[in-house]
């Protein structure tokens, strides 16, 4: 049975494939409001070889990538069109009709579930559905009345049936999340798995697409990279360039492991669990009410937009145990965590080992209030945008200075 799906859109482009027959094989593209994506598209997902994972009870999407999509849709909807690659639909036909005032409608015709449908973008589609349900269940005023989020459609027509599997596999491999998946298959993360084995949080690291853990392996790699003393040995060089570039961190990591005994990461990996525990405890300590970080705004929502808003409390601290009472941005966490590289013995590092000079959790209690003040000031100076705090050097420099002063008081050598 043939189905026609309608997508209101103001702009529409169609191009023939260079090696197609010039008439049928083409790809059309347009942006549509996410709330205009029809629910019926869910019935046309058989051509997609990758089934999105959802929990059994509430059918919520699992994994850090899917959760990040939902977070963007809810709290930074204007960025979704830039951060998401969109949805690819194999169709029998697509047409576009212009309307008054520049408004038009793209009509996508689907007739055979084995040849037509959502060949790539199932996670995107379900993330949109889940975000829409969250908005519908929210209290009035919690989110802006106008949901200014758009998703890009890529509509492929005239594709030979024998090529559908190859196309589906190729598109699914092109996603950013598949880079870690491929490295996982190669055994790139085996050393990390070894050092977190049988420890709290072991099952929460998502090494590949479809894993249900909350902690993306790319976040773990970035936390390790913050302690690269060859690159960031002293107060003159800070790792702010790592923020927002997880793919680059993965590339550095994979290339570094090829150095064998000269690998930088191999010095740090044995302490991976300690570092992740420290990252959790920084968030726990820094969110104590008296430090004031919990009252800061971290999203554009009208309600529940502060770090310690009710819906953000009680997040599990997977590695340290207990809970994290708020939505602690990575743009705050990385400068504070990176400061602890001052506490790594330079003598041990030169001998190929990673050793603390002072027990880090004892050190944390002594410096967390001053580091929180640094982050709070930078957050204010950067117009309440946590990502800007993470990108710029100032917060890293300030937190590192707090750490070196504390170590100097304890008469430990600092650089």
N, C-alpha and C positions, 0 to 999 in steps of 0.2 A: 504494500500500500504506500502510495506516495504521500509525503508530508512536506508542507511548505512552512518555513520558519521566517518570521519577519524581524528585521533588525533596523530600527530607526537610526539614521546616521546623516550627518551634514556633509561629509566628504566621502567619496568612493573612487577607487582607482582599479583598473583591470589591465593586466599585461599578459600577452601570450608567452608561453615558454619558448625560448629560442630554438630548441630542438623538437618542438611539438609539430603538429600538422598545420599550425597557423590558424586554425579555426576553433578547434575544441579545447586543446590543452592550454589552460591559462590559470593565472592566480589573481584573485581580486583581494583587495585589502581595504579596511576601513576601521574607524574607531566607533565604538558604541558605548553608551552608558551601561554600567554593569547591571543596573536594575532593569534594563531592557533586554537582557539575555534571557530567552525563554526557558522555562523549566523543562519543556519537552526535549531539550537537547540531551538530557540525561538518558533518554531512551535510545540514543544513537551513539553509544560508546563501544560497541563491539569491535570496531576496527582498531581500537587502542590496545596495544599489547600489555600496557602497564596499568594495573588496577590500583587506584589510590587506596591506601590503608586507612581504615577508620576504626575507632574503638568499638567494641561489641555492644556496650551499653547505650551510649548516646550517639553513636555514629559520627563523632567528631573526627576530623582529620588528625593524623598523627605525624610527628616528626617536626624538626625545627624549621624546615623550609616552608611547609604548609602553614605552620603557625605564624611565621613571619609575614606571609601573604595576607593572612587574616588581620594581623595587627596593622599592616599598612592600609588595608581597606577600611578599617575602623578609625584609625587615628591619624593617618596621613593620606587620605584618599586621592588627593591631587597628584601624588607621586606614583600611584599604581601604574599608570600608563607608561611611565619611564622605567620602572623597576621590573616589570613583567613582560615576558616575550609574547604573550597573547595566546590565542587558541587557533589551531589549525583544523579546518573542516574539509573533508572530502565530500563533494556534492555532485549531483547529476547536472545541476544548472544553478546559476546565480544571475539575477537581474537587479537593476537599480532604477528606481523611478524618482525623479526630482519633484518636490512639492513646493508650495509657496513659502517664501521667506528663507529659502536655502535648505529647508528640511526635506529629507528624502527617506526612502526605505529600500534596504537591500533585502531581496527575497531569495532564500536559499532552499532549493528543492532537493529532497532526499528520498530515495525509493528503495534501496537495497541495503539492509543493515550490514551485509558482509562487504560492501564496497563504499558505503557512505557513512559519514558521521564524524565525531570528534576524534581525529586520529592522534592529536597531541594537545595537551592542555586540560586533561581531566582534573588534575589537582587545582588548576586555576578556576575551572568551572565550579567545583565543589567548595572551594574557598569563598567564592562569591556568594554561593547559596548559604554557607554557614554564617558569613558576615551579615547577610541580609536578615537571617533569622535572629542574630544577636541584636541588630538594630531594632527589629520589630518588637523584641521582648524588653528592650531598654525603657527606662523611665523617660517621660517627656523632657526634652531638653538635654539629655545626656549626650546626644550626638547632633550635629547640625541637621536642620530639617531637609536641606538639599544635600543629597549624597553625590558629591562632585568627583566621582570615580569613573574612569573609562578603561575599557580593555580593547586590545586590538584583535581583529579577526583576520585570518588568512584563509581564504576560501579557494580550494583547488578543484578545478573542473577538468574533465576529459582525461583522467589518469587511467592508464591501462591497469586492469585488475591484477595482473601478475606482478605489478610493481608496488602494490599497496603495502605488503609486508616490509619490503626494503625501505620504503618511505617512512613507515611508522618507526622502524628501528633507528633509522638515521635521525629523525627528528627527536626521538627520545634520548639519543646519545648526545645530542647537541646541547642539552641543558647544563647549566653550571653545576648542578648538584651531581651530575654524572662524573665529573672529574674526580672527586673523592671516591666515587663508586669504582671507577677503573683502577685507581691506586690501591684501593682495598683488595681488589682481585689480584693485584700484583704482589700483595704482601707488604706494601709500604708501611702500613700501620702496625705490623706485627709486634714491634718493640714496645709501642705504646700499650697495646693490648696485654703484653707480658707484665708490664709494671703497674697496671690497674687491676690485674686479675685477682679475684677474691677480695676486692676492697670495695668499700661503699661507693656507689655511683657507677660501678663498672658497666652496668646494663643501660646506663643513661646516655652513653656516647653514641651518636648516630654516625657510623662510618660510611654508610652507603645509602642510596636511595631506597626508601621503604622502611628503614630502621625506625623504630618508634621512640627512641631516646630523645630527651629534650635538649641535649647538648650537642651541637654540631661539631664534628671533628675539626672543622676549619677554625672554630673558636678556640679549641684546645691547642691547635698549632700556633695560633696567634699568641696565646698566653705563654707558650714555650719560647716563641721568638722574642718576646719582651726581655728575656734574660740572656740574649746573645751579647756576651761581653766583648766579643771581637768587634762588633759594630757599635755597641752602646756602652763603652767601658766607664765613662765618667760623665760629669755634668755638661760637657761640651757637645754631646751627641745624644739625642733622645728618639725613641721609637714611634713618634706620632705618625710617621709615614706608613706604618702598618695598618692604622685604623681605616676601615672601609675597603681594604684590598685583600680579602681572604684568598682569592685565586692566586695573587702574586705570592702570598705566604706559602701556599701549597707548592708552587713552582720552586721557590727557594728551598723548601723542605726536601722535596724529592731530589733536587740537584745536590743538595748538601749531603744526603745520605750516601751518594755515590763516592764521596771522598774517603769512605772507610774509616780508618783510625784518625783521620784529620777532620772528621765530621764535627761540626759545632753542636748540632742537635743531639748527637749521641751522648754528649756530656750532660745535657739537661733532661733527656727522656727518663732516666732512672728516678728523677724527682717529680715526674709529671703529676702523680697523685697528690703529693704535698702542695704543689703549685695550685692545683684545682681546689684543694681544701682551703688554701689561703685566699683564693679568689672568692669563695663562698663566705669566708669569715670577714673579709673586708666589707662585703655587702651587709652582712649581719650587724657588724659593729657600726658602720657608717650610717645605718638607718635608725639608730637610737634617736628617739624623739628630741632629746636635748641638743643634737647637732644641727637640726634644722633642714637637712636635705630632703626629708620626707614631705615637706610642705611645698617644694618647688614644682612648677608645671613642667611636664615632659611630653605633652601632646596637645593637639588643637581641639580636642573635644571640649564641649562646654561643661560637662560634668565628668567626674571620675578621672580628671586629667592630671592629678598630682601623684607623686611617687608613692605615697602611702595611702592612696585612695583605697576604699574598702575592697574593690574587686582585684587589687594587686597584692593584697596581703596574703600571707600564708603560703607563698611559693616554696616548694621544697628546696632545701640546700642539699643537693644530691650527694655531694662529696663530704661536706662537713657534718651533715646531719642537722636536724631541726628545720627551721623555716627562715625565709628571707621576707621581711615584712614590707615589701614594696617592689615596684618595678624599677630596678637599678640599671640605668643605661650603661652600655659598654663604653660610651664616651666619657663616663666618669670612672668606670672600673679600671680601664687600661692605664691611665696615668698613675693611679694609686698602686696598682699591682706592679707596674714597671719600676716604681721607686724602690722596690725591694731588691732590685739587682745590686744596689749599693751594699746590701748585706751579704753578698756572695764573696767568698774568699778569693782574692785575685791569685794568691799563691797556689791554691788548690786548682783553680781554673787553668793556670799555665801547665799544671801536671795532668790535665785531662779529666778533672773531677769537678763536681758541682757540690759545694758545701756552704752552709750558712755559717756566718760568724756569730750571730745571736739567734736564739730560737725565735722564728718569725712571728708567732702569735703573741709572745710576750712583747715583742717590738711593736706589733700592731696596736696594742692597747695604749702604748706610750705616744704614738704619733697620729692615731686616727682622727682626733679632733682637729688638729692643725691641717691635715690633708683634706678633711672634709671642708674646712674653711676655704682652702685653695680652690677646690672644685666648685664650691658654691659661688665664689666670686667670679670665676671664669664663666660659669653658667649665666650669671647675671650680665657680665660684660658681652657675652655672645648672644644676647637677645633670647635667652631661654631656649637655646637649641643645643641639646646634649651632644649631637654629632659634631658640632663645631668645636666643642671642648675637646673631643677625641682627636680631631684632625690637627689642631694647633699645638705648638710646642709649649705654650705658657704653662698649662696645667701640669705637664710632665716635668718641666723645669722646677715648678714650685713644689710639687710633691717630693721630687728627688732632693731638693734642698732641705726640706723638713727631715727626711730620712738621714741625710749625711750629718746634720746637726745633732740628731739624737745619737748616732753612732760615735760621733766625735766626743760627746759628753761621756760616753761609756769607754772612751779611749781605744776605739777600734779604728784601724786605718781606713780612710775613705779617699776617693778620688772624685 
